[in-house]
Amino acid sequence: MSTPAPERVAVVGAGMVGLACAWYLQEHGVDVTVVERDDVAAGSSWGNAGWLTPGIATPLPEPAVLRYGLRAVLSPGSPVYVPPTADPQLLRFLAGFARNCTMPRWRAAMDALVPLNAGALDAFARIEAGLPERTRPADPFLAAYRTSRERETLLQEIEHIRAAGQDVEFDLLDGDEARSQEPALAPGITAAIRLRGQRFLDPAPFVHALADDVVARGGTIVREQLVDDVTTAAEGVTVGRRTFDAVVLATGARLGTLARRFGVRRLVQAGRGYSFTVKVDQLPRGPVYFPAQRVACTPARGRLRVAGMMEFRPVDAAPDPRRIQALVDAASQLLDGADLEHREDEWVGARPCTVDGLPLVGRTADPRVFVAGGHGMWGIALGPVTGRLLAEQIATGSSPAALAPLDPLR
C-alpha cells in the first residue's frame, strides 16, 4: 500500500452508490461520514424504476441506438432525445458515445459487466439482511411487445449476453399467456419474454433505510451541505471543514466537477429519465418492461410507477413536459386500466452516463481520493456490488480484478 489503511473516510453523495460504499466500508471497520448537497436519495435514486435485473444489465452504448437516426433523436417524443445544442462538452460526449455503439466495443464492455452482474444480488442480500425495507422477487418480470418481430431485438441481446458468459433464464410467451401473468397488459400485446431470477425494490424507502442503517452502525450523514471543493495535503483530505484519511466522490451526474482535478478525464453526462405513478385496475405483481418504447413499469406502494426516456441535457435543466407526455402516449397503448390522466409523483432525474457505458469506480491520481459513479441506468442494481469492491480496495489497498476495467483514469 502506498498510504496507510484509512480509518476515517468521507463519502460525498447519499444516493444508492455512495451509501452502499459507506455501508461496506463499515464492514471493514472504517468510520464513515456521508455528505449530501440535498437529502438522502434526492437524485436519480428517488424516482428510479427500482429494477434489480443483472440478467439484462448491459452497456448503454449499443448498435441499436444508432438505428434511431438523427431525425428520431431530435424529436421530443423519441425514447432517446438530444435537444439541439452547441454545448461543446455534450457534443464531445455524443461523439464518444457514438464511437462505442459498435458490437466489438459493446462486447468488451459487456465482458466487464459480467462479474458485477454476477455479484449484484448477493451484495444486496448482505445489506438488506438488517433493513426494514427489502427487495422483492420479480415474479414475474415481463418484457412485452406488440409483435413477435419486436421481441427479436432482446432475444438477440440475450444471446450476446450469454456469449459473454452470463446466464439468463427466460420463457417465451404469447399475448394471452402474458396477460394471464399480468392482466394490466393491453390487448395489443402479442408477445413477451418472462425473465427468471430477477428482483426489484422501491428505491426511495430502501435508500432511506440504508442511510438509517449506516447511522445506526456509527456513521454520520450530513445533509444540505454542498461540497464544491476537495483538497489534499500531508495531514489528509479536506471535505468542507473536516479532514479525513480518504474520500469517495459519489456525486452522480455531477461527478466530473470534483473528480477532474484528480485526473479523471472521462466525461459523465446527465442522461435524464422521467417517471410518474398512476392507479391501475389490476396492479402488476412485478416489473413490466416495454423495450421497443423504452418504458419501464414497477409496482410501488399500491400504484404503478411508469418510467423511461433518455434525454441528454444538463443536470439542472427544467423538466420538459413533452417528455412526460411521450411517456403517457406510449403507456396508453401498452397498459390496460391505467389512470394516466391522474398522475402523481412526476419526476425527472439525471442518470450519470459514460461514453463506454461502464462505471468509474476506483482510485484516482491521488491515492486518497476515490470515485464511484457513471453507472448509467444501473446505479440502483450495481451500486451495492461496486460499493463492496471499492470498499475492499480502500480498506485493504488491494484492487479486486473486477475493478480493473472500471478504472477512473482509463
Secondary structure, 3 states (H helix, E strand, C coil): CCCCCCCEEEEECCCHHHHHHHHHHHHCCCEEEEECCCCCCCCCCCCCCCEECHHHCCCCCCHHHHCCHHHHHCCCCCCEECCCCCCHHHHHHHHHHHHCCCHHHHHHHHHHHHHHHHHHHHHHHHHHCCCCCCCEECCCEEEEECCHHHHHHHHHHHHHHHHCCCCCCEEEEEHHHHHHHCCCECCCCCEEEEECCCEECCHHHHHHHHHHHHHHCCCEEECCCCCCCEEEECCEEEECCEEECEEEECCHHHHHHHHHHHCCCCCCEEEEEEEEEECECCCCCCCEEECCCCEEEEEECCEEEEEEEEEECCCCCCCCHHHHHHHHHHHHCCECCECCCCCEEEEEEEEEECCCCCCEEEECCCCCEEEEECCHHHHHHHHHHHHHHHHHHHHHCCCCHHHHHHCCCC
